[in-house]
Amino acid sequence: MKTANSIAFSSPQFAVLSNSQLQDLHLAALEVLRRTGIRFYHQEALDMLKQTGAFISDGNLVKFPARLVEDAVASAPGRIVMCDRDGEPAMFLEETKVYFGTGSDCLNLLDPETGEHRKFTQADIINGYHLCDALPNIHFVMSIGLPADVDPALAYDVQMALMLKHTTKPIVFVTNDRASCQRAIDMAAAVAGGYEALAEQQHILLYSEPSSPLQQSETAVDKLLLMAEYRLPVVHSPGPLMGGTAPITMTSGLVMSLAEILSGLVVHQLQRRGAPFVFGAGLHHMDMSAAQICYGSPEFQLTKAAIAQLGRWYGIPTWGYAGCSDAKVMDEQAALEAMLSVLMAKFSGANLIHDVGYMESGLTASYEMIVLTDELVAMTDHIMKGIEVSDDTLMLDELHRVGPGGYFLDTKQTLKRFRDFWYPSLLDRKRRPEWLESGAATLGQRLSAQVEEIIKEHQPKPLDLDKKQKIQEILAQAAA
């Protein structure tokens, strides 16, 4: 039997599509763009597209030659490095490196103290940002909730200001129009030390969407072009429902999503060649028995994996979903769906995984779900390490020294390596008598206690007073 002379290491991987299927989906999307087209409700984009050889009819129906799409894919960068608020590199969006963060704009919160299902307040989202700032496996922050105690016209401005003040982690933000997007960029530039510094640090990333099926709205394209102008990253991610706003099969839903992503990428790259773009889509199906979107379905896990694989095939950083559930409370269903989604996100290798903490198909947020997902990410990190096969790990000398009938509990190698295994912080492995003696807490109770402790104790690194003042000035201008 041969022994390893060098490390043989393989991380677990999941591929849902073959190379020929990837090519077939790409060619089908090109045919949709050539034959059916996309409606663009944006005059500047229409002018750019016409000048570069797209075919425009019926006022705003754009049909794309394959050349335009291929040029855009070729010019989009294959790597984005996002920094924290201090300008230090925090996330490397490349290959199959995976990072997790929250979702945006939930209407409701499951109150971590009372369990009440209620509207968000500013105080709630500040608590959420503190929680994410403290958790080591929540790598970026989205807005989480829409505060009901804020003028709706200013909600996105307030979210951005509070994220910049209450976490140092990279930010993925949402806005409702070009003006609010500009204010978000202005606030982030004030914190970074200017627009050039912000472009270098890539501290913020915009989430926007086409309007399925096969439409690009004026406001979405406004924001897409603005982010390209400032050389800041954006994900322009369709969110179609198979059987509703997309065809009923996963294959056709993927083709339509591809056409929408690629048409957005074309105008984005025409605005500024080489501007950073993230490839993503949330292709769900409609549960016809409940008339509801499905976050926990096996089909959603497959379409997410397919999108991640397609993005890598195009050589563009990717966007995904995990830590979310269709459950209404933090129960066994929520834990099951969170575990499945985190594991699939790791196996499929999308770079930015958002919606951690989503419940009720995205209508409600749970801080306990965020803490649970942090634990699950740590667990799956160890799964993704795989098994190292080398002279060092084969340990033939160790086996020979101990020999038949011996034991390994007190060997030097055991003492050296036992901490290499994963030890949970929230999942319980005690014997039953010890568990009873320590209070017999369920996982749900431990999650609630962890949320309460972090919100009470954790204080993010404060933002400089002069930077806070600049943010407040921009908020005041928005209010005026």
C-alpha positions in Angstrom: 0.0 0.0 0.0 1.3 3.5 -0.9 1.5 6.3 1.6 0.9 9.9 0.7 4.0 11.9 0.0 2.0 15.1 -0.2 -1.3 16.4 1.0 -4.3 15.1 -0.9 -7.2 17.4 0.0 -10.7 17.7 -1.4 -13.5 19.9 -0.2 -17.1 18.5 -0.6 -18.7 20.0 -3.7 -22.2 20.0 -5.3 -22.8 20.5 -9.0 -26.4 20.4 -10.3 -25.5 21.1 -13.9 -23.1 19.4 -16.4 -20.9 21.5 -18.7 -23.2 20.8 -21.6 -26.2 21.9 -19.6 -24.5 25.1 -18.7 -23.8 25.8 -22.3 -27.4 24.9 -23.3 -28.8 27.3 -20.7 -26.5 30.1 -21.9 -27.5 29.6 -25.5 -31.1 29.5 -24.6 -30.8 32.8 -22.8 -29.0 34.3 -25.8 -31.9 33.2 -28.0 -34.4 34.8 -25.6 -32.4 38.0 -25.8 -32.2 37.8 -29.6 -35.7 36.8 -30.4 -38.0 37.9 -27.5 -36.1 40.8 -26.0 -36.3 42.8 -22.8 -38.4 46.0 -22.3 -36.2 48.8 -20.9 -38.1 51.7 -19.3 -35.1 53.9 -19.3 -34.2 56.3 -22.1 -30.5 56.7 -21.4 -30.1 52.9 -21.4 -32.0 52.7 -24.7 -29.8 55.3 -26.3 -26.6 53.4 -25.2 -28.0 50.1 -26.4 -28.9 51.5 -29.8 -25.5 53.1 -30.3 -23.8 49.8 -29.6 -25.8 47.7 -32.0 -28.9 46.5 -30.1 -32.2 46.3 -32.0 -35.0 48.5 -30.6 -38.6 48.3 -31.6 -42.0 49.2 -30.3 -40.5 52.1 -28.4 -38.5 50.2 -25.7 -38.3 46.5 -26.7 -34.5 45.7 -26.9 -33.2 42.7 -28.7 -29.5 41.8 -28.1 -26.9 40.4 -30.5 -24.8 37.8 -28.8 -21.8 40.0 -29.2 -23.1 42.6 -26.8 -23.7 39.9 -24.1 -20.4 38.2 -24.6 -18.5 41.6 -24.5 -20.3 42.5 -21.2 -19.4 39.1 -19.6 -15.8 39.4 -20.7 -15.5 42.9 -19.2 -17.0 42.2 -15.8 -14.4 41.5 -13.1 -14.0 38.0 -11.8 -13.1 39.1 -8.3 -14.4 41.7 -5.8 -12.7 42.4 -2.5 -15.1 44.1 0.0 -13.6 45.9 3.0 -15.0 46.7 6.4 -15.7 50.3 7.6 -12.1 50.8 8.4 -10.9 49.8 4.9 -9.5 46.4 5.9 -10.3 43.5 3.5 -13.2 41.5 4.9 -14.7 39.4 2.0 -13.0 38.0 -1.1 -15.7 37.4 -3.6 -14.0 34.8 -5.8 -14.2 31.1 -6.7 -16.2 29.2 -4.1 -15.5 31.4 -1.0 -18.8 31.8 0.9 -19.9 34.7 3.2 -23.2 35.1 5.0 -25.3 38.1 5.9 -28.8 39.2 6.7 -31.7 40.1 4.5 -33.4 43.4 4.0 -36.7 45.2 4.7 -38.7 42.7 6.7 -42.0 44.3 7.8 -42.2 42.4 11.1 -40.0 41.2 13.9 -40.3 38.3 16.3 -39.6 40.2 19.5 -36.6 38.4 21.1 -37.9 39.2 24.6 -41.6 38.6 24.4 -42.0 36.5 21.2 -44.5 39.0 20.0 -45.0 39.4 16.2 -44.9 43.1 15.6 -43.6 46.0 13.4 -39.9 47.0 13.4 -38.7 50.2 15.1 -35.3 52.0 14.8 -34.3 50.6 18.1 -35.0 47.1 16.8 -32.8 47.4 13.8 -30.0 49.0 15.8 -30.2 45.9 18.1 -30.0 43.7 14.9 -26.9 45.5 13.7 -25.2 45.1 17.1 -26.1 41.4 17.0 -24.6 40.9 13.5 -21.5 43.0 14.4 -20.8 40.6 17.3 -21.4 37.2 15.5 -18.2 35.9 13.9 -19.9 34.0 11.1 -22.2 36.8 10.0 -19.9 38.5 7.5 -21.9 41.4 6.2 -25.1 43.3 7.1 -28.2 44.2 5.2 -30.9 46.4 6.6 -32.9 43.5 8.2 -36.2 45.5 8.8 -38.2 48.5 7.8 -38.7 50.8 10.8 -42.3 51.7 11.2 -41.5 54.7 13.4 -39.7 56.6 10.5 -41.2 58.6 7.7 -41.5 56.0 4.9 -39.9 58.4 2.5 -36.7 58.4 4.7 -36.7 54.7 5.7 -33.8 53.7 3.4 -31.7 56.7 4.3 -32.2 55.9 8.0 -31.3 52.3 7.5 -28.1 53.2 5.7 -27.1 55.8 8.4 -27.7 53.3 11.2 -25.8 50.5 9.5 -22.8 52.8 9.0 -22.9 53.9 12.7 -23.6 50.5 14.3 -21.4 47.9 12.6 -18.0 47.9 11.0 -18.9 45.0 8.7 -19.4 45.4 4.9 -22.9 46.6 4.0 -25.3 45.4 1.3 -28.0 48.1 1.0 -31.3 48.7 -0.7 -32.8 52.0 -1.9 -36.0 52.9 -3.7 -34.7 55.4 -6.3 -31.7 57.1 -7.7 -31.8 60.0 -5.2 -31.8 57.7 -2.2 -29.1 55.6 -3.8 -27.0 58.7 -4.2 -27.5 59.7 -0.6 -26.4 56.2 0.5 -23.2 56.5 -1.6 -22.6 60.0 -0.1 -22.9 58.7 3.4 -20.6 55.8 2.8 -18.1 58.2 1.1 -18.2 60.5 4.1 -17.2 57.5 6.3 -14.6 56.1 3.8 -12.8 59.5 3.4 -14.2 60.4 -0.1 -15.6 58.8 -3.2 -12.2 57.6 -4.5 -11.5 55.9 -1.2 -14.9 54.3 -1.2 -14.4 52.9 -4.7 -11.1 51.5 -3.6 -12.5 49.9 -0.4 -15.7 48.6 -1.8 -17.4 48.8 1.6 -20.9 48.9 0.2 -22.8 46.8 -2.4 -26.3 47.6 -3.8 -29.1 45.0 -4.2 -31.5 45.7 -7.0 -33.9 43.7 -9.2 -35.2 43.6 -12.7 -39.0 43.4 -13.0 -39.9 39.8 -14.1 -40.8 38.8 -16.6 -38.3 40.4 -19.0 -38.5 44.0 -17.9 -36.0 46.6 -16.6 -37.6 49.4 -14.7 -36.5 53.0 -14.8 -35.6 53.1 -11.1 -33.7 49.8 -11.2 -31.6 50.9 -14.2 -31.1 54.4 -12.6 -29.4 52.7 -9.7 -27.6 50.2 -11.8 -26.0 52.9 -13.9 -25.2 55.1 -10.8 -23.3 52.3 -9.1 -21.3 51.6 -12.3 -20.5 55.3 -12.5 -19.0 55.2 -8.9 -17.3 51.9 -9.6 -19.2 50.3 -6.7 -20.4 46.7 -6.7 -24.1 45.8 -7.4 -26.1 42.7 -7.6 -29.0 43.0 -10.1 -30.9 39.9 -9.1 -34.2 38.7 -10.5 -36.8 37.3 -8.1 -39.3 35.5 -10.3 -41.9 33.0 -9.2 -42.2 29.9 -11.3 -45.8 29.5 -12.2 -46.4 33.2 -11.6 -43.9 35.6 -13.1 -41.7 32.9 -14.6 -42.4 29.7 -16.6 -43.3 26.7 -14.4 -40.1 24.6 -14.9 -36.8 25.2 -13.2 -35.0 25.0 -16.5 -37.1 27.7 -18.2 -37.1 29.8 -15.1 -33.3 29.7 -15.1 -33.3 30.7 -18.8 -35.5 33.7 -18.1 -33.5 34.7 -15.1 -30.3 34.5 -17.1 -31.8 36.8 -19.8 -32.7 39.3 -17.2 -29.3 39.2 -15.4 -27.3 39.4 -18.7 -29.4 42.3 -20.1 -28.7 44.3 -16.9 -25.1 43.4 -17.1 -24.9 44.8 -20.7 -26.1 48.3 -19.8 -24.0 48.2 -16.6 -20.8 47.5 -18.5 -21.8 50.0 -21.2 -22.0 52.7 -18.5 -18.5 51.8 -17.2 -16.5 48.9 -18.5 -15.0 46.8 -15.7 -17.4 48.1 -13.0 -17.9 45.3 -10.3 -21.1 43.2 -10.8 -22.4 40.3 -8.8 -24.3 37.5 -10.5 -27.5 36.3 -8.8 -31.2 35.4 -8.9 -33.7 34.2 -6.4 -35.8 31.8 -8.5 -38.6 30.5 -6.3 -41.8 28.6 -7.2 -45.3 29.4 -6.1 -46.8 26.9 -3.7 -50.2 26.6 -5.4 -51.8 25.1 -2.2 -50.8 28.2 -0.1 -50.4 30.8 -2.8 -47.0 31.6 -1.2 -43.4 31.9 -2.2 -41.2 29.0 -0.9 -37.8 29.6 0.8 -37.5 26.2 2.3 -38.3 24.0 -0.7 -35.8 21.6 -2.3 -36.5 23.2 -5.7 -35.2 26.6 -4.3 -32.0 24.8 -3.1 -31.5 23.5 -6.6 -32.1 26.8 -8.5 -29.7 28.5 -6.0 -27.0 25.9 -6.7 -27.6 26.3 -10.5 -27.3 30.1 -10.3 -24.0 29.8 -8.3 -22.7 27.3 -10.9 -23.7 29.5 -13.8 -22.1 32.6 -12.2 -18.8 30.7 -11.8 -19.1 29.5 -15.4 -19.3 33.1 -16.5 -16.4 34.1 -14.2 -18.5 36.6 -12.1 -18.9 36.7 -8.3 -22.1 35.1 -7.2 -25.1 35.8 -4.9 -27.2 33.4 -2.9 -29.6 32.7 0.0 -29.5 30.8 3.3 -30.6 30.9 6.9 -34.2 31.5 5.9 -37.4 29.6 6.4 -41.1 29.5 5.6 -41.8 28.8 9.3 -43.7 31.5 11.3 -41.7 31.1 14.6 -38.3 29.8 15.6 -39.3 26.2 15.7 -38.2 22.8 14.4 -39.2 23.6 10.8 -37.1 26.8 10.9 -34.0 24.9 12.2 -34.4 22.2 9.6 -34.8 24.6 6.7 -31.9 26.8 8.0 -29.6 23.8 8.2 -30.5 22.6 4.7 -30.0 26.0 3.2 -26.7 26.7 4.9 -25.3 23.3 3.9 -26.5 23.8 0.3 -25.0 27.3 0.2 -21.6 25.9 1.3 -21.8 23.0 -1.2 -22.8 25.2 -4.1 -20.2 27.9 -3.4 -22.1 31.1 -4.0 -20.0 34.0 -2.7 -22.5 36.3 -0.9 -25.3 34.5 0.9 -28.0 36.8 2.2 -31.4 36.6 3.9 -30.1 35.1 7.2 -32.9 35.5 9.7 -35.8 35.6 7.3 -39.0 33.8 8.5 -42.5 33.6 7.0 -41.1 33.6 3.5 -39.3 37.0 4.0 -42.1 38.9 5.8 -40.6 38.5 9.3 -37.2 38.5 10.9 -36.0 36.4 13.8 -32.8 37.3 15.7 -32.7 33.8 17.1 -32.5 32.5 13.5 -29.5 34.8 12.9 -27.7 33.3 15.9 -28.6 29.8 14.9 -27.3 30.4 11.4 -24.0 31.7 12.8 -23.7 28.3 14.6 -24.6 26.4 11.5 -22.0 28.2 9.4 -19.3 27.3 12.0 -20.4 23.7 11.8 -20.5 23.5 8.0 -17.1 25.2 7.8 -15.7 22.0 9.3 -17.6 19.9 6.8 -16.1 21.9 4.0 -12.6 21.2 5.3 -13.0 17.7 4.0 -10.5 15.0 5.0 -6.8 15.6 4.6 -4.9 12.5 3.5 -1.1 12.9 4.1 1.8 11.3 5.9 1.0 13.5 8.8 -2.7 12.4 9.1 -2.3 8.8 8.2 -0.3 8.4 11.5 1.1 5.0 10.7 3.8 5.3 13.3 1.2 6.2 15.9 -0.8 3.1 14.9 2.4 1.0 15.2 3.4 2.3 18.6 0.0 1.7 20.2 -0.6 -1.6 18.4 -3.5 -4.1 18.7 -5.5 -3.7 21.9 -4.1 -0.3 22.9 -5.8 3.0 23.3 -5.1 6.5 22.0 -6.5 8.7 24.7 -3.2 9.9 26.2 -0.9 9.9 23.2 0.9 13.1 22.2 -0.9 13.2 18.9 -4.4 13.0 20.5 -3.4 15.8 23.0 -2.1 17.8 20.1 -5.1 17.4 17.8 -8.3 16.9 19.7 -9.1 20.6 19.4 -9.1 20.2 15.6 -12.7 18.9 15.9 -15.6 21.3 16.0 -17.0 22.2 19.4 -20.4 23.9 19.4 -21.2 26.9 21.4 -25.0 26.5 21.4 -25.8 22.9 20.4 -25.7 20.6 23.5 -23.6 17.4 23.9 -23.8 17.0 27.7 -25.0 13.8 29.3 -28.5 14.0 30.4 -27.8 14.4 34.2 -25.4 17.3 33.4 -27.9 18.8 31.1 -30.7 18.6 33.7 -28.3 20.0 36.4 -27.4 23.0 34.2 -31.1 24.0 33.7 -32.3 21.6 30.9 -32.4 24.5 28.4 -33.7 23.8 25.0 -32.0 25.1 21.9 -34.6 27.8 21.5 -34.0 29.0 25.1 -30.3 29.0 24.5 -30.7 31.0 21.3 -32.9 33.6 23.1 -30.4 33.9 25.9 -27.6 34.5 23.4 -29.6 37.2 21.6 -30.4 38.9 24.9 -26.8 38.8 26.1 -25.3 40.1 22.8 -27.8 43.0 22.6 -27.2 43.9 26.2 -23.4 43.6 26.2 -22.0 44.2 22.7 -21.0 47.7 21.6 -19.7 48.1 18.1 -16.6 50.2 17.4 -17.9 53.8 17.5 -17.9 55.9 14.4 -15.9 59.1 14.5 -17.9 62.1 15.6 -17.1 64.1 12.4 -18.3 61.2 10.2 -21.5 60.9 12.2 -22.1 64.6 11.7 -21.6 64.3 8.0 -24.2 61.4 7.9 -26.6 63.6 9.9 -26.2 66.4 7.4 -27.1 64.1 4.5 -30.2 62.9 6.5 -31.2 66.4 7.1 -31.0 67.3 3.4 -33.1 64.2 2.6 -35.7 65.3 5.1 -35.8 68.8 3.6 
